[in-house]
């Protein structure tokens, strides 16, 4: 017969456990609503012991955000294989998986939570955005990207972030629709920039050459073509009225 003996954790192991427990609680509820007592109870230790590893809730909160930010950044990593539209759609699915699993934590990360305006939190957010930007640019694989392409990619990353935050407020639009719409948004941003810049036009042509008709970008064209006659009829009617 054996007796249950709690294994003593090392300092770093205990720190990582507390970060994991805090992240789980922050992902379920707003960080403002989670107390040190709850974190201690969930970790199976006393409140003073939490303070032995972290000077306060703020430092533990920032450590949990750091782990969340690192995980979120990995969601944008995608093998450079196959059409770009399909790759972006897989990225959006993983991105929304994270948002869905860590709703309050994601909001806290992107909106700042209790640490709004802090240098540490702002740096974490910038790291996530930069990681997303770097991944998308690597898929485009353009040695000297046009200035407008940089603007498009950064704008799209911000759009994905804002869309996810708005979706969390009520989840009124099906997740799958938003994932696909964001891929279409990327194509639309590129297309608009192509109308103003020859370099962007070359980028769009290059992307479309590798896209199958049944892919996400092909579906966008089909959707636009379906509404084009109605739109044109309305324009003509307005001009002749």
N, C-alpha and C positions, 0 to 999 in steps of 0.2 A: 504493500500500500504506500502510495506517495502523497505527500502534502504539497499544496500549492505554494510555491515560493516566488514572490515577485522579483523578477530579475532587475538588478540595479543598472540603470542606464548611465552611459558616459555623458559628459557635458554636451558635446555636439549632438549626440543621438537624442538627448532630451530636448535640446533646442529645436531640432528638426521635428520632433513629435509635437511640441507646442505650436510650432508654425503650422503644421498640418491640421491640428485640431482647430486652431483659430481660423484658418482659411475655410474649413468646412462650416464653421459657425457663421463666418462673415458671408459665405456664399448662400446661406439659407435666410439670413436676416441682415438688415442694415447694421454696419459695424457700430453705429451709435447705440444700438439696442443690445449689444453683446457686452457682458461685464467680465471682468477678470475672474470673478467667482465662478461664472459659468465655464470659462476656459479651464480653470483649475479643476473643476468637477469632472469635466469631460476628459481631461488628461489623467485623472486619478491621482492628483497631487494637491497639496495645500496652496492657498493663495500666496503666502510668503515665499513658497518655493518658486512660483511663477516669477516673482520679482527678483529672485536670485539669478534667473537666466535673462530676464529682460527688465530694464529699469522702469518700464511703465507700459500701459496699453498702447500708447502711440508707437513705441519702438517695435512691439509685437505686431501691431497692425501693419507697419511699414514692411516688416519682414515677410508677412503673409502676402502683402501686395507684390513684393519682389518675386515671390514664387509664382503668383498668379500671372504676373507680367511675363516671366520667362516661359511659362506654359503657353500663354496666348501667342507669343511670338512664334512658337514652334508650329502653330496651326497654319501658318502661311508657307511652311516648307512643303514643296511639292516637286516630285521628279520632273525633270525637263523632257517629258516624253508625250507625244500626241499633240492634238490641236490645242491652241491656247484657250479657247472657250471652255473646253471640257476641264482643263486644268484649273481655271478660275472657279468653275462651279464646284469642283471638289474642295478647293480652298474655302469657299463660302460655306459649304456644308460643315466643315470642321470648325470654322469660325463661329457659326451659329450653334454648333454642339457645345462649345465652350460657354457662349452667352446663355444658352438654355440651362446648362448645369450650374453656372455660377452667377446667376442673375444679379443679386445684390452686390456680390463681390466685383462683378464686371462694372456695374454702375459706380461703385466706390472708386475703382481704379481710374475710370475715365472722367469721372466728375470730381475726383479728389477726396470725397468722403470727409471724414474728420480731419484729414490732412490737406484739405483744399488749399491750394496756393503754396504749399511747402515745396522747397527746392527738391527734396528727395522724391516726392510723388510726381512732380512735373518731369523730372529726369526719367522716371520709370515709364511714364506715358510716352515721352519722346522716343525712348528706346524701342517700345512696341511699334510705334508708327514708322520709325526708321527701319526696323526689321522687316515690316510688311512692304515698305517701299523697295528695299534692296531685293527682296524675293521677287517681286513683280518685275522689276527692271532686269533681273537676271533671266527671267523667262523670255523677255523681249529680245535679249541678246543683241543689243545695238551698241557698237563701239563708241559712237559719238551721237548720243540721243539728242534730238531737237529740244530746244528750251521748252517748247509747248508740251512735249511728252512728259517732262518732269512735272509740269503743272498738272497734267491730266492724271498721272499716277498718284501724286500727293492729294489731289482733290478727291480721287476715287477712294483712297484709304480713309479720308475724313468722312466721306459720304457713307461708307460701310459702317463706321463707328457710330455716326449720328442715327443711321437707320436702325441699328441694333438697339440703341438706347430708347428710341421712340417705340420700337416693337415691344420692349420689355414693359412699357407703361400700360399696355392693354392687350398685347398679342392679338390685335384685331385682324391682321392679315396673316394667312397661312405662311408658316416659315419657309416652306419650299418655294412659294411664289416670290418671296423677298430675295431668297438666294439667287434664283434665276434672274430676277429683275436687276439685281446689283451687277450681275455679269453683263446684262444688256446695257446697263448704265455705263459700264466701262467702254463698251463698243460705241455708244452714243457720244461720250465725251471725246473719244478718239476721232469720230467722224466729224464732229463740229470743228475740232481743231484742224482737221485735214482741209476744211474749206478755206482756212486762212493761211495755211503753211504747206509748201511743197514737201518739206521734210516729213511732216506728219502724214501727208497724202501717201508718201512712199511707205511709211510704217503701216498704214491701214491696208494698202494693197498687199503688202507682204503677209500681214496677218490673215487676210481673207483668202489668199492663195492656198493656205494650209488648212482652211476650215471646211469640213464636210457640210453638205446641205442640211443634214439632219442634226447638226450640232447646235449649241446654244445661239451662236451668232446667226446661223441659218434660220433658226426659229424666229429671231427678232425681225429678220427681213420678211418672213412670211406674215408676221403679225402686222407689220407696217403696210405691206402690200394689201392686206385685207381691209384696212381702214382707209387707204389712199383714195379710192373712188368716192367714198362718203365725204371725206374732207374736201376733195376737189369740187364736188357738187356744191358744197356749202360755200366755198370761196367764190365760185362762179355766181351763185345766187346772190351773195352779198354784194358783189360788184355790179350786178345788173339791176339790183333793187332800186 
